[in-house]
Amino acid sequence: MDEHIDEKVAEPTHATNEQHAPQRQHMSPLASSQHTHSVVDHHNIDECAVLIIPLDKRVTPQMVANKFVKYGHILHVYAIKKSSSCIVIFSKPSEAVNCIRLFENHDKVRVTTPDQRDWNMCDEECISPPLPTATTPSSSLSQSPLSSMAMDEKQAAAVVTHKIATHEVSMSRVTAMYKQRHAYEMLVENDKVESRRRAQHNGAMLSRTRAMSETSEELFAYLSSMIELEVRHEENVHKLVTRTFGSGESGGSVHSAGIAIDALLKNRYEQFNDIHERVFKPILLSAQKYRGKLSAHQSFVENRIRKVHARCEEHKTKMSEEWNKYQHVLNRVLKLEQMQLENGANNHDNKKSSSNHHNADALLLQSCDPFLAGKAYDCAQTQYKQALTAYNEEMTRLFDKIVAEDKKRIDGIQSILIDYFLAEKAKAMNHMKLIESSLEYIKCVDKEQDTREFRKRFSHLHHHHDIETANSQNNNDNKNKNKNKNVSESDETFWTHSKQLSDLILDDVVQCGTIYRPGRIISSNWKPLYANVTRFGWFHAFEHQHDMKPILSVFLKGTDIKLKDNDKQAQLFTFEIVVPNASWFSLTGTPTIHCYKVDKHQECLAWINNLRKYSK
C-alpha cells in the first residue's frame, strides 16, 4: 500500500475510483442493519464511517484497511463493487473525523464521508478487519475497560494531532514547490519571447551586413565591367582603324580632312589612356578595397553574434539542467519525508523488520539536501543573467559599429561613383570636341577645289562656251546648253553599236503588243500584259515590257489556237491557246487553256494567224 501510493503521484485518476470524488450529501445509511450487526459505542454508524478512495486501481480494500488501522480501531471494512474503494467503520467518531481531516488534501488518496449511494454499492459480505497495531501489556489486563478505552483515546488523539501538524508542514512545502514550478514556467515562457526577439534582431543585423557586402561586390563588378569594356573598345579602335579616308587622294580638301581626323583619333586614344591611368585604375582599387573590408566586417559580425548566442544557449541549457536536478532531489526528499512520517506511527509494530530500510532512507536524506541543488540552480540562473547582460552589451557595440561602418561605406561609394562619372563626363566632353573638330574639317571640303585639277587634265575632251553677255537671253540659253554638252567621241560610238545589236535581237519577234488576261478572282476584270511571238515558235507573256523573266512561256508546236469571242458591239475580242496535256495520263487529262483579249478585231485576227503559223 505504501509503495503504490508513493510512486503514483503523477499517475492520472482512474475512472473506477473517481466515481466517488464529487461532493457528497451526508445522510444515514438505509441498510445499516444489513451491514452492521452491533452498536458502535452507542453512536450512529454514519458518524464512524469513512469512504476511502485510492487513486491507484491496484490497491485492494484489504490493503486500505491495513494502511488505515494505525489511525484508529477498525470494526468493519466494506468493499465497493467493481472498485478498489471501500467504507471503513471506526470504533469512535473522533477517529473518523481525524482521518478525514488528515487526508483532506492528500494527492494519492481521497477520504470523505460516505452517502447513501456508496452504501448501496457495498458488497453484502464484510471484510475481516485487521488486527490492532499495538499489543496490550499484561499489566493492563487487570484494568477496567473504561479507563483503558479513555487512555487509548487520548493517545490516538495526540498521535492524530501530531500527524496533522506534520502533514500541514509537508503540504505547505509541496505548495511552495508548485509555486516554484509555476514561476519557472513563467520564466521559460518569457525567455522564449526574448529569444525570438533576439533572433529577430540578430537576423536584421546580419541582413544589413550581408546587404552591405553584396552592394560592394555589385559596385566592383559594375565598375570593372564598364572600364574593361571601354578599354577594350578604345584598343580595338586604335588597332583596327589605322586610317580613315582620303589616303588615295592626291591633295585636295578631302585628303586634308582625312589626315586631320586621323590625328584626332590618335589624340582621343592618348587622352583615354591618361584618364584610365589617373582615374579609372584608382577607382577600381578603391572599390576592391571596400569589397574586401566589408566582407571581413560581415564575417566578424557573424562570428561575434554566433559566439554570444552560443554562450547564452550554453548557460540556458545549464540552468535548465540544474532546475531538473533541483526538482528531482526535492521531489525525492519530500517523498522520503512523507514515508518516514507515515511509517513512524506504525514503527512499534515492525520496528525490527524495517530498521534497515529506515536507515537507508535516513542516509539518503542526509546525502541529498535540496538546498544545495537549489543553490546550484540559482548560481546557473545568475550566470545566465550575466550571459544575457554580456549579450546585450555586445549587441549594442556591434550595432554602433555596423552603423559607423555603414556610414563610411556610403561615403566611399558616393566618392567612387562621383569620381567615375566625372571621368566619364570628361571623356564625353573630349569626344564631343573631337566630333566638333571633325565637323569643321568636313565642312571645309570644297568640291570645286578638288575637281579643278581633274577637269584641267581632260579639258581637251569638253567644249566650253563662255559667252558672258548678260543683256541677251538667247546668249544665256546657248551658254547653258554648251555647259551640259560633255559627251566624248568614244561614248557616241558605244551607243551606236549598242542600238544596232538591240535591233538585231528584236528582229526575232514576229508580233508583240499589249494583250489582256482575265482576273484570277473576277474573270471580267482584265489585266494588261505585254506579249510577243518569236520566230522560234514561242509565245511569251510579260507583266511589264522591260521585264527580263516572262510570267508565261508556251511552245506553240502542237497547240490549238481558237477564236473565242468576236463581239464588235461589246468590243470583246478574245482568243485561246489550248495546250494539250503531255503527261502519261494525257488520254484522260484536261488540256490547259490560256485566254487573252485584245482591243480591236483586226489585231485579234493578226495574233491568231501568227500563233497558228507556229502551232502546226
VEXDREN-2710 file (C-alpha; in Angstrom, 1 decimal):
% VEXDREN-2710
k/r/px/py/pz
1/MET/0.0/0.0/0.0
2/ASP/2.8/2.5/0.9
3/GLU/4.8/1.7/-2.2
4/HIS/1.9/2.1/-4.6
5/ILE/0.6/5.4/-3.1
6/ASP/4.1/7.0/-3.0
7/GLU/5.1/6.0/-6.6
8/LYS/1.9/7.1/-8.3
9/VAL/2.0/10.8/-7.5
10/ALA/1.8/11.9/-11.2
11/GLU/-0.5/8.9/-12.4
12/PRO/-3.9/10.0/-13.8
13/THR/-7.0/9.3/-11.8
14/HIS/-8.8/6.1/-13.0
15/ALA/-12.5/6.2/-13.8
16/THR/-13.4/3.4/-11.5
17/ASN/-12.1/5.2/-8.4
18/GLU/-13.2/8.7/-9.4
19/GLN/-16.9/8.0/-9.2
20/HIS/-16.8/8.9/-5.5
21/ALA/-14.9/12.1/-6.0
22/PRO/-17.8/14.7/-6.2
23/GLN/-19.2/16.5/-3.2
24/ARG/-21.4/14.1/-1.2
25/GLN/-24.5/14.5/0.8
26/HIS/-24.3/13.2/4.4
27/MET/-27.2/11.0/5.3
28/SER/-28.0/8.0/7.4
29/PRO/-27.5/4.6/5.8
30/LEU/-30.8/2.9/4.7
31/ALA/-29.4/-0.6/5.1
32/SER/-27.3/-0.2/8.2
33/SER/-28.9/-3.2/9.8
34/GLN/-27.8/-5.3/6.8
35/HIS/-24.1/-4.3/7.0
36/THR/-23.6/-3.8/10.8
37/HIS/-24.8/-6.2/13.4
38/SER/-23.7/-4.4/16.6
39/VAL/-23.9/-1.0/18.1
40/VAL/-20.7/1.1/17.8
41/ASP/-20.1/2.9/21.2
42/HIS/-23.7/4.0/21.2
43/HIS/-23.1/6.4/18.3
44/ASN/-24.7/6.5/14.9
45/ILE/-23.0/4.4/12.2
46/ASP/-22.6/7.3/9.7
47/GLU/-20.5/9.3/12.2
48/CYS/-18.0/6.5/12.4
49/ALA/-17.9/5.5/8.7
50/VAL/-15.3/6.8/6.3
51/LEU/-15.2/6.4/2.5
52/ILE/-11.6/5.8/1.3
53/ILE/-10.9/6.2/-2.5
54/PRO/-7.3/5.2/-3.6
55/LEU/-6.1/6.8/-6.8
56/ASP/-4.3/3.6/-7.7
57/LYS/-6.6/0.8/-9.0
58/ARG/-4.1/-1.8/-8.0
59/VAL/-4.8/-1.2/-4.3
60/THR/-7.3/-3.6/-2.7
61/PRO/-9.7/-2.8/0.2
62/GLN/-7.8/-5.1/2.5
63/MET/-4.6/-3.1/1.7
64/VAL/-6.5/0.1/2.6
65/ALA/-7.7/-1.4/5.9
66/ASN/-4.1/-2.5/6.7
67/LYS/-2.9/1.1/5.9
68/PHE/-5.5/2.9/8.0
69/VAL/-5.5/0.7/11.0
70/LYS/-3.0/3.0/12.7
71/TYR/-5.4/5.9/12.6
72/GLY/-8.0/4.1/14.9
73/HIS/-9.7/0.9/15.8
74/ILE/-11.4/-0.5/12.7
75/LEU/-14.6/-2.6/13.3
76/HIS/-15.7/-3.3/9.8
77/VAL/-14.5/-2.9/6.2
78/TYR/-17.0/-3.0/3.2
79/ALA/-15.7/-3.0/-0.3
80/ILE/-17.4/-1.0/-3.1
81/LYS/-18.4/-3.2/-6.0
82/LYS/-16.0/-3.1/-9.1
83/SER/-13.7/-0.7/-7.4
84/SER/-10.7/-0.5/-5.0
85/SER/-12.6/1.9/-2.8
86/CYS/-14.1/0.8/0.5
87/ILE/-16.1/2.0/3.5
88/VAL/-14.2/1.7/6.8
89/ILE/-16.1/1.9/10.1
90/PHE/-14.0/3.1/13.1
91/SER/-15.0/2.5/16.7
92/LYS/-15.3/6.2/17.5
93/PRO/-16.5/9.2/15.6
94/SER/-13.4/11.1/16.6
95/GLU/-11.2/8.6/14.7
96/ALA/-13.3/9.1/11.6
97/VAL/-13.1/12.9/11.8
98/ASN/-9.4/12.9/12.4
99/CYS/-8.8/10.5/9.5
100/ILE/-10.9/12.7/7.1
101/ARG/-9.1/15.9/8.3
102/LEU/-5.6/14.2/7.9
103/PHE/-6.2/13.1/4.3
104/GLU/-8.4/16.0/3.2
105/ASN/-5.8/17.4/0.6
106/HIS/-3.8/14.2/0.0
107/ASP/-2.6/13.7/-3.6
108/LYS/-2.7/9.8/-3.5
109/VAL/-5.9/9.0/-1.7
110/ARG/-9.2/10.7/-1.0
111/VAL/-11.1/10.3/2.3
112/THR/-14.6/11.6/2.9
113/THR/-17.9/10.7/4.5
114/PRO/-20.0/8.1/2.5
115/ASP/-23.5/8.8/1.3
116/GLN/-26.5/6.5/0.5
117/ARG/-25.2/5.8/-3.0
118/ASP/-21.9/4.4/-1.6
119/TRP/-23.8/2.2/0.9
120/ASN/-26.0/0.9/-1.9
121/MET/-22.8/-0.1/-3.9
122/CYS/-21.2/-2.0/-1.0
123/ASP/-20.8/-5.8/-1.0
124/GLU/-23.0/-7.8/1.3
125/GLU/-20.1/-9.6/3.0
126/CYS/-17.8/-7.7/5.3
127/ILE/-14.0/-8.0/5.0
128/SER/-12.4/-9.1/8.2
129/PRO/-10.8/-6.1/10.0
130/PRO/-7.1/-6.1/10.6
131/LEU/-5.6/-6.8/14.0
132/PRO/-4.7/-3.8/16.2
133/THR/-1.3/-2.3/15.6
134/ALA/-0.2/-2.5/19.3
135/THR/-0.5/-5.3/21.8
136/THR/-2.0/-4.7/25.2
137/PRO/0.5/-5.1/28.1
138/SER/-0.1/-7.8/30.6
139/SER/-0.2/-5.3/33.4
140/SER/-3.2/-3.6/31.8
141/LEU/-5.3/-6.7/31.7
142/SER/-6.5/-6.1/35.2
143/GLN/-7.5/-2.5/34.4
144/SER/-11.1/-1.7/33.8
145/PRO/-12.3/-1.4/30.2
146/LEU/-13.4/2.1/30.6
147/SER/-10.0/3.5/31.8
148/SER/-8.2/1.6/29.1
149/MET/-10.5/3.0/26.4
150/ALA/-10.0/6.6/27.6
151/MET/-6.2/6.2/27.7
152/ASP/-6.2/4.8/24.1
153/GLU/-8.5/7.6/23.1
154/LYS/-6.1/10.2/24.4
155/GLN/-3.0/8.6/22.8
156/ALA/-4.8/8.3/19.5
157/ALA/-5.9/11.9/19.6
158/ALA/-2.3/13.0/20.4
159/VAL/-0.9/10.9/17.5
160/VAL/-3.5/12.3/15.1
161/THR/-2.8/15.9/16.2
162/HIS/0.9/15.4/15.6
163/LYS/0.3/13.8/12.2
164/ILE/-2.0/16.6/11.2
165/ALA/0.6/19.2/12.1
166/THR/3.3/17.3/10.2
167/HIS/1.1/16.9/7.2
168/GLU/0.3/20.6/7.1
169/VAL/4.0/21.4/7.2
170/SER/4.6/18.9/4.3
171/MET/1.7/20.3/2.3
172/SER/3.0/23.8/2.7
173/ARG/6.4/22.7/1.3
174/VAL/4.6/20.9/-1.6
175/THR/2.6/24.1/-2.2
176/ALA/5.9/26.1/-2.3
177/MET/7.3/23.5/-4.8
178/TYR/4.3/24.0/-7.1
179/LYS/4.7/27.8/-6.8
180/GLN/8.4/27.4/-7.8
181/ARG/7.3/25.3/-10.8
182/HIS/4.8/27.9/-11.9
183/ALA/7.4/30.7/-11.5
184/TYR/9.9/28.6/-13.6
185/GLU/7.3/28.1/-16.3
186/MET/6.6/31.8/-16.5
187/LEU/10.4/32.4/-16.6
188/VAL/10.7/29.9/-19.5
189/GLU/7.8/31.5/-21.4
190/ASN/9.3/35.0/-21.0
191/ASP/12.7/33.7/-22.1
192/LYS/11.1/32.2/-25.2
193/VAL/9.7/35.6/-26.2
194/GLU/13.0/37.3/-25.5
195/SER/14.8/34.6/-27.5
196/ARG/12.5/35.2/-30.5
197/ARG/13.2/38.9/-30.2
198/ARG/16.9/38.4/-30.0
199/ALA/16.7/36.1/-33.1
200/GLN/14.9/38.9/-35.0
201/HIS/17.5/41.5/-34.0
202/ASN/20.3/39.1/-35.0
203/GLY/18.6/38.5/-38.3
204/ALA/18.2/42.2/-39.0
205/MET/21.8/42.9/-38.2
206/LEU/23.1/40.0/-40.3
207/SER/20.8/41.0/-43.2
208/ARG/22.2/44.6/-43.1
209/THR/25.8/43.5/-43.1
210/ARG/25.1/41.0/-45.9
211/ALA/23.5/43.8/-47.9
212/MET/26.5/46.0/-47.3
213/SER/28.9/43.3/-48.6
214/GLU/26.7/42.4/-51.6
215/THR/26.4/46.1/-52.6
216/SER/30.2/46.4/-52.5
217/GLU/30.5/43.3/-54.7
218/GLU/28.0/44.6/-57.2
219/LEU/29.7/48.0/-57.4
220/PHE/33.1/46.4/-58.0
221/ALA/31.6/44.1/-60.7
222/TYR/29.9/47.0/-62.4
223/LEU/32.9/49.3/-62.5
224/SER/35.3/46.6/-63.6
225/SER/32.9/45.5/-66.4
226/MET/32.4/49.0/-67.6
227/ILE/36.0/50.1/-67.5
228/GLU/37.1/46.8/-69.1
229/LEU/34.6/47.3/-72.0
230/GLU/35.8/50.9/-72.5
231/VAL/39.5/49.9/-72.6
232/ARG/38.8/47.0/-75.0
233/HIS/36.8/49.4/-77.3
234/GLU/39.4/52.1/-77.4
235/GLU/42.2/49.5/-78.1
236/ASN/40.2/47.9/-80.9
237/VAL/39.5/51.3/-82.5
238/HIS/43.2/52.2/-82.2
239/LYS/44.3/48.9/-83.7
240/LEU/41.8/48.4/-86.4
241/VAL/41.1/51.9/-87.6
242/THR/44.6/52.7/-88.9
243/ARG/43.4/55.2/-91.4
244/THR/40.1/56.9/-92.0
245/PHE/39.7/58.1/-95.6
246/GLY/41.3/60.2/-98.4
247/SER/44.6/58.2/-98.5
248/GLY/44.3/57.8/-102.2
249/GLU/43.6/61.4/-102.9
250/SER/46.4/63.4/-104.5
251/GLY/45.9/66.5/-102.4
252/GLY/42.7/68.4/-102.0
253/SER/40.3/69.2/-99.1
254/VAL/39.1/65.6/-98.7
255/HIS/42.7/64.4/-98.2
256/SER/43.3/67.2/-95.7
257/ALA/40.2/66.3/-93.8
258/GLY/41.2/62.6/-93.6
259/ILE/44.6/63.5/-92.2
260/ALA/43.1/65.8/-89.6
261/ILE/40.6/63.1/-88.4
262/ASP/43.4/60.6/-88.1
263/ALA/45.2/62.9/-85.8
264/LEU/42.1/63.5/-83.8
265/LEU/41.6/59.7/-83.3
266/LYS/45.2/59.3/-82.2
267/ASN/44.7/62.2/-79.7
268/ARG/41.5/60.6/-78.4
269/TYR/43.3/57.3/-77.6
270/GLU/46.1/59.2/-75.8
271/GLN/43.5/61.1/-73.7
272/PHE/41.6/57.9/-72.8
273/ASN/44.9/56.3/-71.6
274/ASP/45.6/59.3/-69.5
275/ILE/42.1/59.2/-67.9
276/HIS/42.4/55.4/-67.4
277/GLU/45.8/55.8/-65.5
278/ARG/44.7/58.8/-63.4
279/VAL/41.1/57.9/-62.6
280/PHE/39.8/54.5/-63.6
281/LYS/42.6/52.4/-62.0
282/PRO/42.4/54.1/-58.6
283/ILE/38.6/53.8/-58.7
284/LEU/38.9/50.1/-59.2
285/LEU/41.5/49.7/-56.4
286/SER/39.2/51.7/-54.0
287/ALA/36.2/49.5/-54.9
288/GLN/38.2/46.4/-54.4
289/LYS/39.4/47.6/-51.1
290/TYR/35.9/48.3/-49.9
291/ARG/34.7/44.9/-51.1
292/GLY/37.4/43.1/-49.0
293/LYS/36.8/45.3/-46.0
294/LEU/33.1/44.8/-45.9
295/SER/33.5/41.1/-46.5
296/ALA/35.8/40.9/-43.5
297/HIS/33.3/43.0/-41.5
298/GLN/30.5/40.7/-42.3
299/SER/32.5/37.7/-41.2
300/PHE/33.4/39.4/-37.9
301/VAL/29.8/40.3/-37.1
302/GLU/28.6/36.8/-37.9
303/ASN/31.2/35.3/-35.7
304/ARG/30.5/37.6/-32.8
305/ILE/26.8/37.1/-33.0
306/ARG/27.2/33.3/-33.2
307/LYS/29.6/33.3/-30.3
308/VAL/27.5/35.4/-27.9
309/HIS/24.4/33.5/-28.9
310/ALA/26.1/30.1/-28.3
311/ARG/27.2/31.4/-24.9
312/CYS/23.6/32.3/-23.9
313/GLU/22.3/29.0/-25.1
314/GLU/25.0/27.1/-23.2
315/HIS/24.1/28.9/-19.9
316/LYS/20.4/28.5/-20.7
317/THR/20.9/24.7/-21.1
318/LYS/22.9/24.5/-17.9
319/MET/20.2/26.4/-16.0
320/SER/17.5/24.0/-17.3
321/GLU/19.6/21.0/-16.2
322/GLU/20.2/22.4/-12.7
323/TRP/16.5/23.1/-12.4
324/ASN/15.6/19.5/-13.3
325/LYS/18.2/18.2/-10.8
326/TYR/16.7/20.5/-8.1
327/GLN/13.2/19.3/-8.8
328/HIS/14.3/15.7/-8.8
329/VAL/16.1/16.0/-5.5
330/LEU/13.3/18.0/-3.9
331/ASN/10.6/15.5/-5.0
332/ARG/12.6/12.5/-3.7
333/VAL/13.3/14.2/-0.4
334/LEU/9.6/15.1/0.1
335/LYS/8.5/11.6/-0.7
336/LEU/11.0/10.1/1.7
337/GLU/9.9/12.5/4.5
338/GLN/6.3/11.6/3.9
339/MET/7.2/7.9/4.0
340/GLN/9.1/8.3/7.3
341/LEU/6.2/10.2/8.9
342/GLU/3.7/7.6/7.8
343/ASN/6.0/4.7/9.0
344/GLY/6.7/6.4/12.3
345/ALA/3.2/5.9/13.6
346/ASN/3.4/2.2/12.8
347/ASN/7.0/1.8/13.8
348/HIS/6.2/0.0/17.0
349/ASP/4.7/-3.0/15.1
350/ASN/7.5/-3.7/12.7
351/LYS/10.4/-1.7/14.1
352/LYS/12.9/-4.6/13.9
353/SER/11.9/-5.8/10.5
354/SER/12.2/-2.3/8.8
355/SER/15.1/-0.8/10.6
356/ASN/17.5/-1.4/7.7
357/HIS/15.1/0.3/5.3
358/HIS/14.6/3.4/7.5
359/ASN/18.4/3.7/8.0
360/ALA/18.8/3.7/4.2
361/ASP/16.2/6.4/3.8
362/ALA/17.9/8.5/6.6
363/LEU/21.2/8.2/4.8
364/LEU/19.6/9.3/1.5
365/LEU/18.0/12.3/3.3
366/GLN/21.4/13.2/4.7
367/SER/23.2/12.9/1.4
368/CYS/20.7/14.8/-0.8
369/ASP/19.9/18.3/0.5
370/PRO/17.5/20.2/-1.8
371/PHE/19.0/23.5/-0.7
372/LEU/22.3/22.6/-2.3
373/ALA/20.6/21.7/-5.6
374/GLY/18.6/24.9/-5.4
375/LYS/21.7/26.9/-4.8
376/ALA/23.3/25.3/-7.8
377/TYR/20.3/26.3/-9.9
378/ASP/20.4/29.8/-8.5
379/CYS/24.1/30.0/-9.5
380/ALA/23.3/28.8/-13.0
381/GLN/20.5/31.3/-13.3
382/THR/22.8/34.1/-12.2
383/GLN/25.3/33.0/-14.8
384/TYR/22.6/33.0/-17.5
385/LYS/21.6/36.6/-16.5
386/GLN/25.3/37.6/-16.8
387/ALA/25.4/36.0/-20.2
388/LEU/22.3/37.9/-21.3
389/THR/23.8/41.2/-20.0
390/ALA/27.0/40.5/-21.9
391/TYR/25.0/39.6/-24.9
392/ASN/23.1/42.9/-24.8
393/GLU/26.3/44.9/-24.3
394/GLU/28.0/43.1/-27.2
395/MET/25.0/43.6/-29.5
396/THR/24.9/47.3/-28.6
397/ARG/28.6/47.6/-29.5
398/LEU/28.1/45.6/-32.7
399/PHE/25.1/47.8/-33.7
400/ASP/27.1/51.0/-33.2
401/LYS/30.0/49.5/-35.2
402/ILE/27.6/48.5/-38.0
403/VAL/26.1/51.9/-38.2
404/ALA/29.5/53.6/-38.3
405/GLU/30.8/51.2/-40.9
406/ASP/27.7/51.7/-43.0
407/LYS/28.1/55.4/-43.0
408/LYS/31.7/55.0/-44.1
409/ARG/30.7/52.6/-46.8
410/ILE/28.0/55.0/-48.2
411/ASP/30.5/57.9/-48.2
412/GLY/33.1/55.7/-50.0
413/ILE/30.5/54.6/-52.6
414/GLN/29.5/58.1/-53.2
415/SER/33.1/59.3/-53.7
416/ILE/33.9/56.4/-56.0
417/LEU/30.8/57.0/-58.2
418/ILE/31.4/60.8/-58.3
419/ASP/35.0/60.2/-59.5
420/TYR/33.9/57.7/-62.1
421/PHE/31.1/59.7/-63.6
422/LEU/33.2/62.9/-63.6
423/ALA/35.8/61.0/-65.6
424/GLU/33.1/59.7/-67.9
425/LYS/31.9/63.3/-68.3
426/ALA/35.5/64.5/-69.2
427/LYS/35.8/61.6/-71.7
428/ALA/32.5/62.5/-73.2
429/MET/33.4/66.2/-73.5
430/ASN/36.7/65.3/-75.2
431/HIS/34.7/63.1/-77.6
432/MET/32.4/66.0/-78.3
433/LYS/35.3/68.3/-79.1
434/LEU/36.7/65.6/-81.4
435/ILE/33.4/65.4/-83.2
436/GLU/33.1/69.2/-83.5
437/SER/36.6/69.4/-84.9
438/SER/35.9/66.7/-87.4
439/LEU/32.8/68.5/-88.5
440/GLU/34.8/71.7/-89.0
441/TYR/37.3/69.8/-91.2
442/ILE/34.4/68.1/-93.1
443/LYS/32.8/71.5/-93.7
444/CYS/36.0/72.7/-95.3
445/VAL/35.8/70.1/-98.1
446/ASP/35.3/72.1/-101.4
447/LYS/34.1/70.2/-104.4
448/GLU/35.2/72.9/-106.9
449/GLN/38.8/72.9/-105.5
450/ASP/39.1/69.1/-105.6
451/THR/37.7/68.7/-109.1
452/ARG/39.6/71.7/-110.6
453/GLU/42.8/69.8/-111.3
454/PHE/40.9/66.8/-112.6
455/ARG/39.0/68.9/-115.0
456/LYS/42.1/70.6/-116.3
457/ARG/43.6/67.2/-117.3
458/PHE/40.5/66.4/-119.5
459/SER/39.8/69.9/-120.8
460/HIS/40.6/68.8/-124.5
461/LEU/37.5/66.5/-124.4
462/HIS/35.0/69.1/-123.4
463/HIS/33.5/72.0/-125.2
464/HIS/33.2/75.2/-123.2
465/HIS/31.4/78.2/-124.4
466/ASP/32.0/81.1/-122.0
467/ILE/29.9/83.7/-123.7
468/GLU/29.1/86.1/-120.8
469/THR/26.6/88.5/-122.4
470/ALA/24.2/89.4/-119.6
471/ASN/21.9/91.5/-121.7
472/SER/21.0/88.9/-124.3
473/GLN/18.6/86.0/-123.2
474/ASN/19.5/83.9/-126.2
475/ASN/23.1/84.0/-125.4
476/ASN/22.4/82.8/-121.9
477/ASP/20.4/79.8/-123.2
478/ASN/23.2/78.9/-125.6
479/LYS/25.7/79.1/-122.7
480/ASN/23.6/76.6/-120.6
481/LYS/23.3/74.2/-123.4
482/ASN/27.1/74.2/-124.2
483/LYS/27.9/73.6/-120.5
484/ASN/25.7/70.4/-120.4
485/LYS/27.2/69.1/-123.7
486/ASN/30.0/67.0/-122.3
487/VAL/29.9/63.8/-124.3
488/SER/33.1/62.2/-125.6
489/GLU/33.5/60.6/-129.1
490/SER/34.0/57.1/-127.6
491/ASP/30.6/57.3/-125.9
492/GLU/28.9/58.1/-129.2
493/THR/30.5/55.1/-130.8
494/PHE/29.4/52.8/-128.0
495/TRP/25.7/53.9/-128.2
496/THR/25.7/53.4/-132.0
497/HIS/26.8/49.8/-131.8
498/SER/24.5/49.1/-128.9
499/LYS/21.5/50.2/-130.9
500/GLN/22.4/48.0/-133.8
501/LEU/22.7/44.9/-131.6
502/SER/19.3/45.7/-130.0
503/ASP/17.7/46.0/-133.4
504/LEU/19.1/42.6/-134.5
505/ILE/17.7/41.0/-131.3
506/LEU/14.2/42.5/-131.8
507/ASP/14.1/41.2/-135.4
508/ASP/13.4/37.7/-134.0
509/VAL/10.0/39.0/-132.7
510/VAL/7.2/38.3/-135.2
511/GLN/4.5/40.1/-133.3
512/CYS/4.3/42.0/-130.0
513/GLY/1.9/44.3/-128.2
514/THR/-0.4/44.7/-125.2
515/ILE/-3.0/42.0/-124.5
516/TYR/-5.2/41.3/-121.5
517/ARG/-5.7/38.2/-119.4
518/PRO/-8.8/37.5/-117.3
519/GLY/-8.7/38.2/-113.5
520/ARG/-8.0/35.2/-111.2
521/ILE/-11.0/36.1/-108.9
522/ILE/-13.3/38.0/-111.2
523/SER/-12.9/36.9/-114.8
524/SER/-14.4/40.0/-116.2
525/ASN/-11.6/42.1/-114.7
526/TRP/-8.9/42.0/-117.4
527/LYS/-5.3/42.7/-116.6
528/PRO/-2.9/44.1/-119.2
529/LEU/0.2/42.1/-120.3
530/TYR/3.0/42.6/-122.8
531/ALA/3.3/39.6/-125.1
532/ASN/5.3/38.6/-128.2
533/VAL/5.6/35.7/-130.6
534/THR/9.2/34.8/-131.7
535/ARG/10.5/33.2/-134.9
536/PHE/11.5/30.1/-132.9
537/GLY/7.8/29.2/-132.2
538/TRP/7.4/30.6/-128.6
539/PHE/4.7/32.7/-127.0
540/HIS/5.9/34.8/-124.1
541/ALA/3.8/37.0/-121.8
542/PHE/5.5/39.6/-119.5
543/GLU/3.9/41.6/-116.7
544/HIS/5.8/44.7/-118.0
545/GLN/7.5/45.4/-121.3
546/HIS/11.1/45.6/-119.9
547/ASP/10.9/42.6/-117.6
548/MET/13.6/40.0/-118.1
549/LYS/11.6/36.9/-116.9
550/PRO/8.2/36.1/-118.6
551/ILE/5.3/35.1/-116.4
552/LEU/4.2/32.6/-119.1
553/SER/6.1/30.9/-121.9
554/VAL/4.3/28.4/-124.3
555/PHE/5.9/26.4/-127.1
556/LEU/3.4/26.7/-129.8
557/LYS/4.1/23.4/-131.6
558/GLY/1.1/21.1/-131.2
559/THR/-1.2/23.7/-129.6
560/ASP/-4.7/24.7/-130.8
561/ILE/-5.4/28.4/-131.4
562/LYS/-9.1/29.3/-131.3
563/LEU/-11.2/32.4/-131.7
564/LYS/-13.4/32.6/-128.7
565/ASP/-15.3/35.9/-128.7
566/ASN/-15.9/38.2/-131.6
567/ASP/-18.4/40.7/-130.4
568/LYS/-17.9/44.0/-132.2
569/GLN/-20.9/45.6/-130.4
570/ALA/-19.5/44.8/-126.9
571/GLN/-15.9/45.3/-128.1
572/LEU/-14.9/41.9/-126.9
573/PHE/-12.3/40.1/-129.0
574/THR/-10.7/37.1/-127.4
575/PHE/-8.7/34.1/-128.5
576/GLU/-7.5/30.9/-126.7
577/ILE/-4.2/29.0/-126.7
578/VAL/-5.1/25.3/-125.9
579/VAL/-2.1/23.4/-124.7
580/PRO/-2.7/19.6/-124.6
581/ASN/-1.8/17.5/-121.6
582/ALA/1.7/15.9/-122.2
583/SER/1.7/13.6/-119.2
584/TRP/1.3/9.8/-119.2
585/PHE/-2.4/10.3/-118.5
586/SER/-2.9/12.6/-121.5
587/LEU/-5.8/10.5/-122.8
588/THR/-7.9/11.4/-119.8
589/GLY/-6.2/14.6/-118.7
590/THR/-7.7/18.0/-119.2
591/PRO/-5.8/20.4/-121.6
592/THR/-4.5/23.8/-120.3
593/ILE/-6.3/26.8/-121.8
594/HIS/-4.9/30.3/-121.9
595/CYS/-7.4/33.0/-122.8
596/TYR/-6.5/36.6/-123.9
597/LYS/-8.3/39.7/-125.1
598/VAL/-7.2/42.5/-127.5
599/ASP/-8.7/45.9/-128.2
600/LYS/-9.5/45.5/-131.9
601/HIS/-10.9/42.9/-134.2
602/GLN/-8.0/43.1/-136.8
603/GLU/-5.5/42.9/-134.0
604/CYS/-7.2/39.7/-132.7
605/LEU/-7.0/38.2/-136.2
606/ALA/-3.3/39.1/-136.5
607/TRP/-2.5/37.4/-133.2
608/ILE/-4.4/34.2/-134.2
609/ASN/-2.7/34.0/-137.6
610/ASN/0.8/34.4/-136.3
611/LEU/0.1/31.9/-133.5
612/ARG/-1.3/29.3/-135.9
613/LYS/1.7/29.7/-138.1
614/TYR/3.9/28.1/-135.5
615/SER/1.3/25.7/-133.9
616/LYS/1.3/23.3/-136.9
END
